[in-house]
Amino acid sequence: KRKNFYLIFKEAVNNAIIHGNKADASKKVKVVCDCEEDELDITVADQGKGFKLNKVKNPLKEENLLRTSGRGIFLMRTLMDRVEYEIGEEGAKVTLILELRK
């Protein structure tokens, strides 16, 4: 999981810029890192309108296999130890959690 961390971090930042902030250069993406003895948490927050997690399409369904986007959240959930979401009117925050003692 450690070797995938950069890929997942990059995906979270890209999602915040492209989907959250709609590539609006006046909006910011905030990244906060918290490293404890046994856990690394990185939170990525955007200033978009938020999204409904239950509306994100499953990239493994046949009708979504050839789509050029839509795999970020799936990859985050699959490759991280834990992923937490905070979604509201002022944007979305995703926290990627990597357990360091595994």
C-alpha positions as CSV (number, residue, x, y, z in Angstrom):
1,K,0.0,0.0,0.0
2,R,2.9,2.4,0.7
3,K,4.1,2.2,-2.9
4,N,0.6,3.2,-4.1
5,F,0.3,6.2,-1.8
6,Y,1.7,8.8,-4.3
7,L,-0.8,7.5,-7.0
8,I,-3.7,7.8,-4.6
9,F,-2.6,11.2,-3.3
10,K,-2.3,12.5,-6.9
11,E,-5.8,11.1,-7.7
12,A,-7.3,12.9,-4.7
13,V,-5.7,16.2,-5.6
14,N,-6.7,15.8,-9.3
15,N,-10.3,15.1,-8.2
16,A,-10.3,18.2,-6.0
17,I,-9.0,20.4,-8.8
18,I,-11.0,19.0,-11.7
19,H,-14.3,17.7,-10.2
20,G,-14.5,19.7,-7.0
21,N,-13.2,23.1,-8.1
22,K,-14.1,22.6,-11.7
23,A,-10.6,23.8,-12.7
24,D,-11.5,27.3,-11.4
25,A,-8.1,29.0,-10.7
26,S,-9.7,31.3,-8.1
27,K,-10.5,28.3,-5.9
28,K,-8.0,26.6,-3.7
29,V,-7.2,23.0,-2.8
30,K,-5.9,22.5,0.8
31,V,-3.7,19.6,1.7
32,V,-3.0,18.7,5.4
33,C,-0.6,16.0,6.4
34,D,-0.6,14.4,9.8
35,C,2.0,11.8,10.6
36,E,1.7,9.8,13.8
37,E,3.8,6.9,15.0
38,D,1.6,4.3,13.4
39,E,-0.5,6.2,10.9
40,L,-0.2,8.8,8.0
41,D,-3.3,10.8,7.3
42,I,-3.5,13.2,4.4
43,T,-6.6,15.3,3.9
44,V,-7.4,17.0,0.6
45,A,-10.1,19.6,0.6
46,D,-11.6,21.6,-2.3
47,Q,-14.0,24.6,-2.5
48,G,-16.5,23.0,-4.8
49,K,-20.2,22.3,-4.4
50,G,-19.6,18.8,-2.9
51,F,-20.9,15.6,-4.3
52,K,-23.1,12.6,-3.4
53,L,-20.9,9.6,-2.7
54,N,-23.8,7.2,-3.4
55,K,-24.1,8.7,-7.0
56,V,-20.5,7.8,-7.9
57,K,-20.7,5.1,-10.6
58,N,-19.1,1.7,-10.0
59,P,-16.1,1.5,-12.5
60,L,-16.4,-2.3,-12.5
61,K,-19.8,-2.4,-14.0
62,E,-19.8,-3.3,-17.7
63,E,-21.4,-0.1,-18.8
64,N,-18.6,1.9,-17.0
65,L,-15.6,-0.1,-18.1
66,L,-14.6,2.1,-21.1
67,R,-15.2,5.4,-19.4
68,T,-12.1,7.6,-19.3
69,S,-12.8,8.8,-15.7
70,G,-14.5,7.6,-12.6
71,R,-11.9,5.3,-11.0
72,G,-10.4,7.7,-8.4
73,I,-12.7,6.9,-5.5
74,F,-12.6,3.2,-6.3
75,L,-8.8,3.3,-6.3
76,M,-8.7,5.2,-3.0
77,R,-11.0,2.7,-1.3
78,T,-9.1,-0.3,-2.7
79,L,-5.5,0.8,-2.1
80,M,-5.7,2.8,1.2
81,D,-6.2,1.2,4.6
82,R,-9.1,3.7,5.2
83,V,-10.7,6.6,3.4
84,E,-13.0,9.1,5.1
85,Y,-15.2,11.7,3.4
86,E,-16.7,14.9,4.6
87,I,-19.0,16.3,2.0
88,G,-20.9,19.6,2.3
89,E,-22.1,22.7,0.5
90,E,-18.7,24.3,0.8
91,G,-16.8,21.5,-0.8
92,A,-15.5,18.0,-0.1
93,K,-12.7,16.7,2.1
94,V,-11.2,13.3,1.6
95,T,-8.8,11.8,4.2
96,L,-6.5,9.1,3.0
97,I,-5.2,6.9,5.9
98,L,-2.2,4.7,5.7
99,E,-1.3,2.4,8.6
100,L,2.4,2.4,9.0
101,R,2.8,-0.6,11.2
102,K,1.4,-3.1,8.7
